[in-house]
Amino acid sequence: MSAAILELDQGNTRAKWRLIRIGASDELLVVARGAFTPGEWWGAETLPADWGKHSPQRVRIANVAGAAVERGISARLQRELGVRAEFARVTPECAGVRCAYADETKLGVDRWLAVLAAFRRRPAPALVVDCGSAVTLDMLGGEGEHLGGYIVPGLGLMRRALYSDTDAVKVTPPSEPPVSLEPGRSTRDAVDRGLPMMVLGAVERAYDALAHHCAVSGHPDPQLLFCGGDGGFLAPLCDRPAVWVEDLVLEGLALTNP
């Protein structure tokens, strides 16, 4: 059994992590996982007990929260674990995937990692949808070409916009996500169902455009992968065949930082 590796996905509002080991037959074993509430977790009095218990020898990180956050995380992990943090970077090409951006440094590293992991899982066309503070949609062609993508507000961001900029549509998040997208017969239901309807409309239109591109180029229909905090809720409501992959961004870290 290999030494433990700590993997972190630092988003704009929250962070998730997992501790992995590689088994004797190269299978990946997740030995612990968790998430932080919004805030500067690297400044907390204590860090997760599992980190000390498993003593990771490496730390791989996806960070989209900026340079100051990177410095804070690096300093805390060096002090607490004695390990240098390895931050993933976007490159023009990696693991058989070619970045569509003229300046690859402008692409969010979480988007890049999710696309790399999708292509590693199945080297075929894909639409990768990461549902966090923003929802990002990235298209991947059949030969590993990243075709670009779209960014739209996430569910929480849209809800806050309605709450702050309207007088009569001040609806707080539901305790449980809706199981139906039928038209709402109250303001709460109309908002709770309308917000995912907006996101899924963008996803389904992007998927259909990519499916048309694949048909013209002689490739199979694309896979549709959801990840991110709201991905598990949205994927079952999608009218296209979709799967939710909880750790898609984290999976990509092994490709940029092997």
Protein Blocks (a to p, Z undefined) as FASTA:
>chain_A
ZZddddddddfkbccdddddddfkopacdfbdcdddedjfklpmbdcfklmmnopabdcd
ddfebjklmmmmmmmmmmmnopacddddddfbeghiacfbfblmlpcfklmmmmmmmmmm
pgcddddddddfbccdddddfkopaebdcddddfklmmmmmmmmcmklcccddfbdcfbf
cdcfbfklmmmmmmmmmmmmmmmmmmmmmmmmmmmnopacdddddedjklmmmmmmpcbd
cdddfklmmmmmmmmmZZ
